[in-house]
Amino acid sequence: MSDENKVHAPSAAEIEKRFRGPLVRSGRPIMRAGLNLTRLACGYRWSGVNTDRLREMEQPFILASNHCSHADTAAIIATLPQAIREHTCVAAALDVFGAAPRRGTTLIKALWRELLQWWIAASFHAFAFDRHGSPLRSLRTATDLIRSGWNLLLYPEGTRSRTSELGAFKSGVGVLARSTGRPVIPVYVEGGATILPCGATIPRSGLATVMYGEPMFLKDGESAQEFTDRVQAEVRKLAQSKRLRAAHRVAARAQRHDLMHVVNRVGRQGA
């Protein structure tokens, strides 16, 4: 793709302008309500573990999570305490969620990509982040957003895992920790791929449990890659945590109980 036709990641000023725009602000409660209705209709739910420790933290901070499904973002955002949720933005892939290229793009495709940008901004405060080109512009934008008080949700693997195995983390999370001086919270999402597997468009019944780890700070003399490797190791520990497994089982039992309650109530009404 020529530079003339290349889609550039937006600046922090452009992102915040979109977030403050009347269309995004007025659409936010509507999109949230729509997501809740979809969740109820499809029978999936979220559960958060260690969310209390987030309330005790000074904002802003960086959330670094594994990534197996587009449902991961909805699960993380929904389980954050409200005061944190409203000041959290999400880095989304520029090639999927960014604007369409100027050349070779039909009007319908251009409008669809614009609608998609509005949808992710209104629903999750998400913005387009360049994961394939030079990372400097996007990292600078992310740094500016954090310095403006936004918490940032990142997926350091750079893409969704098709096997649910944790992929290698890119060093951008370490660069951001160094440039902002803010802590990184390791996050692990269990069950997102059950709700919305790769390639699926309609969510399925299921449960996603989100576990939040302890805040991590860059150590003196530690490189961005060394810190990134430490973050990845902590996310892997969360994935293997007995507490996560226990919380997921408890939430799954509660989900089955709620489902049976609804079925029984409908049965009594039909009798």
Secondary structure, 3 states (H helix, E strand, C coil): CCHHHCCCCCCHHHHHHHHHCHHHHHHHHHHHHHHHHHHHHHCEEEEEECCHHHHCCCCCCEEEECCCCCHHHHHHHHHCCHHHHCCEEEEEEHHHHCCCCCCCCCHHHHHHHHHHHHHHHHHHCEEEECCCCCCHHHHHHHHHHHHCCCEEEECCCCCCCCCCCCCCCCCHHHHHHHHHCCCEEEEEEECHHHHCCCCCCCCCCEEEEEEECCCECCCCCCCHHHHHHHHHHHHHHHHCCHHHHHHHHHHHHHHHHHHHHHHHHHHHHHC
